[in-house]
Amino acid sequence: MINEYAESIKQEEIDFPKSFASYVEKEYGILFYMEDNKDSYDGNHACIYPQKITDLGAVLDDIAEFYKQFGMKASIYHPFEKDYFRNNEEILKAHGYTYTEEDDHRVMLLTSENRIRPENRLVIRVLNEWDERVATDILIPSGEPWEVDVTKKRVGQEGTYLFVGYLGDKAVVYTDIHKSEHGNTRFDYIVTAKESRGKGYASELLSFVVEYCKEHNFPMCWQWAGPSEHICYQAGFRETFSMEAGYAAKEKI
């Protein structure tokens, strides 16, 4: 069962940027790009399929040329094949790429009870259209302006749910989830307004989202383990498996 979830989650993670970025599908993978938001890592990268590649050098050159037309350095996310970039590092270097290794991404599945006891201070709304306060009250003051366009483009798309917590007329915390065609539900990270952090609003929002998914029978919920892992644990998420991480980036355009 875990292997089944792992494969569906890997496919969701590859396809996820299709909800906000432009893309070109090649035989060897997918190239995502955002001409109007070049600072977004999630919106400007390539995913490759090692099993479909016979000449990695040619693929690397093709990817570099693709991003060059937009004035961007090519960046390729590590494929879900163990040590693929490490085993091919000499080829990467020969074609002008530098491999940056990262710790494996740990995946948490919602498999236990939600033990968060929210104080119910927030008015939480499930939105199917953009609320500009997410940008003006949360993302821009928090120094994440590149996330505005990424999040805005996802809102209203099939399977995407935006949850925003308000205090009065002010948005103080938000997150979004994606009910995937691959049979799982991807939780994105929670962002709290800079001046409202450390007050438990993220826990309150996460508890609401977890219960919403249960009430509506959404398929297996998951998210990456990260700085808020302790909150996720209280909400019922448990680390279950990990996936290869890292990236290879072109040194020059």
C-alpha positions in Angstrom: 0.0 0.0 0.0 2.8 2.4 0.9 4.5 1.8 -2.5 1.2 2.6 -4.2 0.9 5.9 -2.4 4.6 6.7 -3.0 4.2 6.3 -6.8 1.0 8.4 -6.9 2.6 11.1 -4.8 5.7 11.2 -7.0 3.5 11.7 -10.1 1.6 14.4 -8.3 4.8 16.2 -7.4 6.0 16.1 -11.0 2.7 17.4 -12.4 1.8 19.9 -9.7 3.4 23.0 -11.4 1.0 22.5 -14.3 -1.6 24.3 -12.2 0.3 27.6 -12.3 3.1 27.5 -14.8 3.4 27.1 -18.6 5.1 23.9 -19.7 6.4 21.9 -22.6 6.3 18.1 -22.6 9.2 16.3 -24.1 9.9 12.6 -24.5 12.5 12.9 -21.7 10.4 15.0 -19.3 8.6 18.3 -18.6 10.0 21.8 -18.8 8.1 24.4 -16.7 8.5 28.1 -17.1 6.9 31.4 -16.0 8.1 34.3 -18.2 6.5 36.8 -15.9 7.8 35.3 -12.6 11.4 34.2 -13.2 12.1 34.1 -9.4 9.8 31.2 -8.8 11.8 27.9 -8.5 8.7 25.8 -8.6 7.6 27.6 -11.8 10.9 27.4 -13.6 12.5 24.0 -13.7 12.7 20.8 -15.6 11.7 17.3 -14.5 13.3 14.4 -16.4 12.6 10.7 -16.7 15.8 8.7 -16.5 14.3 5.6 -17.9 13.5 7.5 -21.2 17.0 9.0 -21.6 19.6 7.4 -23.7 21.9 10.4 -24.2 21.9 12.6 -21.0 24.3 15.1 -22.5 22.0 15.9 -25.4 19.1 16.3 -23.0 21.1 18.7 -20.8 21.9 20.8 -23.9 18.4 20.8 -25.1 17.1 22.0 -21.7 19.7 24.7 -21.5 18.7 26.0 -24.9 15.1 26.0 -23.9 15.6 28.2 -20.9 18.1 30.4 -22.6 15.4 31.9 -24.9 13.7 33.3 -21.7 17.0 34.6 -20.3 17.1 32.0 -17.6 19.6 29.5 -16.4 18.3 25.9 -16.7 17.5 24.1 -13.4 16.6 20.4 -13.2 15.1 18.8 -10.2 16.5 15.6 -9.1 14.5 12.7 -10.6 13.0 10.0 -8.3 15.9 7.6 -9.0 18.4 7.1 -6.3 21.8 8.8 -6.9 21.0 9.6 -10.5 22.8 13.0 -10.5 25.6 11.7 -8.3 26.2 8.9 -10.7 26.1 11.2 -13.7 28.0 14.2 -12.2 30.8 14.1 -14.7 28.3 14.4 -17.5 26.6 17.3 -15.7 29.9 19.1 -15.3 30.9 18.6 -18.9 27.7 20.3 -20.0 28.0 23.3 -17.6 25.8 22.1 -14.8 26.5 22.0 -11.1 24.8 19.4 -8.9 23.6 20.6 -5.5 22.7 17.8 -3.2 19.9 18.1 -0.6 18.6 15.9 2.1 15.9 13.5 1.0 12.4 15.0 1.2 10.5 13.3 3.9 6.8 12.6 3.2 4.2 12.7 5.9 0.8 10.9 5.4 -2.3 11.7 7.4 -2.8 8.4 9.1 -3.6 9.3 12.8 -6.1 11.3 14.7 -6.1 15.1 14.8 -5.2 16.1 18.4 -5.0 19.9 17.8 -7.6 21.7 20.0 -8.1 25.0 18.2 -9.0 28.1 20.0 -11.4 29.1 17.2 -10.1 32.7 17.1 -10.1 32.8 13.3 -12.8 33.1 10.7 -11.6 30.5 8.1 -13.0 30.6 4.6 -12.6 28.2 1.7 -12.2 30.3 -1.4 -12.6 29.5 -5.1 -11.4 33.0 -6.1 -8.5 35.1 -5.3 -8.5 37.4 -2.3 -5.9 40.2 -2.7 -5.5 40.3 1.1 -3.5 37.1 0.8 -0.9 39.1 -1.1 -1.1 42.5 0.7 -1.5 41.2 4.3 0.6 38.0 4.2 2.9 37.3 1.3 4.4 40.7 0.4 5.1 41.8 4.0 6.6 38.3 4.6 9.1 38.9 1.8 7.6 36.2 -0.6 6.2 38.3 -3.5 7.1 35.6 -6.0 4.4 33.4 -4.4 1.6 35.8 -5.2 1.3 34.9 -8.9 2.0 31.2 -8.2 -0.9 30.9 -5.7 -3.2 33.3 -7.5 -3.0 31.1 -10.7 -3.9 28.0 -8.8 -7.1 29.4 -7.2 -10.3 28.3 -8.9 -8.7 25.5 -10.8 -10.2 22.0 -10.5 -9.0 20.2 -7.4 -7.5 23.3 -5.7 -8.8 24.6 -2.4 -7.6 27.9 -0.8 -8.0 28.2 2.9 -7.6 31.7 4.5 -7.8 32.6 8.2 -9.0 36.1 9.1 -9.0 38.3 12.2 -11.5 40.9 11.5 -10.9 42.2 7.9 -7.3 41.1 7.9 -5.9 37.9 6.4 -3.4 36.4 8.8 -2.7 32.9 7.6 -3.4 30.8 4.5 -2.6 27.5 2.8 -3.9 25.6 -0.2 -4.3 21.9 -1.0 -4.7 20.0 -4.3 -7.0 17.0 -4.7 -5.0 15.2 -7.3 -6.2 13.1 -10.2 -3.5 10.7 -9.1 -5.5 9.7 -6.0 -4.0 11.8 -3.3 -4.3 15.2 -1.7 -1.3 17.5 -1.6 -1.0 20.0 1.3 1.1 23.0 0.5 2.9 24.8 3.3 1.2 27.3 5.6 2.1 30.9 5.5 1.4 33.2 8.4 1.6 37.0 8.3 4.9 38.1 9.7 3.5 40.0 12.7 1.1 37.2 13.6 3.6 34.3 13.9 4.0 32.3 17.0 0.4 32.7 18.1 -0.9 29.3 17.0 -2.8 30.5 13.9 -1.1 27.9 11.7 -2.2 25.1 14.0 -5.7 26.4 14.0 -5.8 26.5 10.2 -4.2 23.1 9.7 -6.7 21.5 12.1 -9.6 23.0 10.0 -8.1 21.8 6.7 -7.6 18.3 8.1 -11.2 18.0 9.3 -12.4 19.5 6.0 -10.7 16.8 4.1 -12.0 14.1 6.3 -15.6 15.4 6.1 -15.4 15.5 2.3 -13.7 12.1 1.9 -10.6 13.4 0.1 -8.0 10.8 -0.8 -4.8 10.2 1.1 -3.6 13.6 2.4 0.2 14.2 2.5 2.8 16.9 2.9 6.5 17.4 3.1 8.0 17.3 6.6 9.6 20.7 7.5 9.9 23.4 10.1 6.3 22.9 11.2 6.6 19.1 11.5 5.6 19.1 15.2 2.3 20.8 14.3 1.7 18.4 11.5 2.3 15.5 13.9 -0.4 16.9 16.3 -2.7 17.1 13.3 -2.2 13.4 12.6 0.5 13.3 9.9 3.3 10.7 10.2 6.5 10.4 8.3 6.2 7.4 6.1 8.9 7.5 3.4 11.3 9.8 1.7 12.2 10.8 -1.9 15.4 11.9 -3.6 16.0 15.7 -3.6 18.5 18.2 -5.0 18.9 19.9 -8.3 21.3 20.5 -11.2 21.6 24.1 -12.4 23.4 25.6 -15.4 26.3 27.8 -14.3 25.7 30.3 -17.1 22.8 31.2 -19.4 
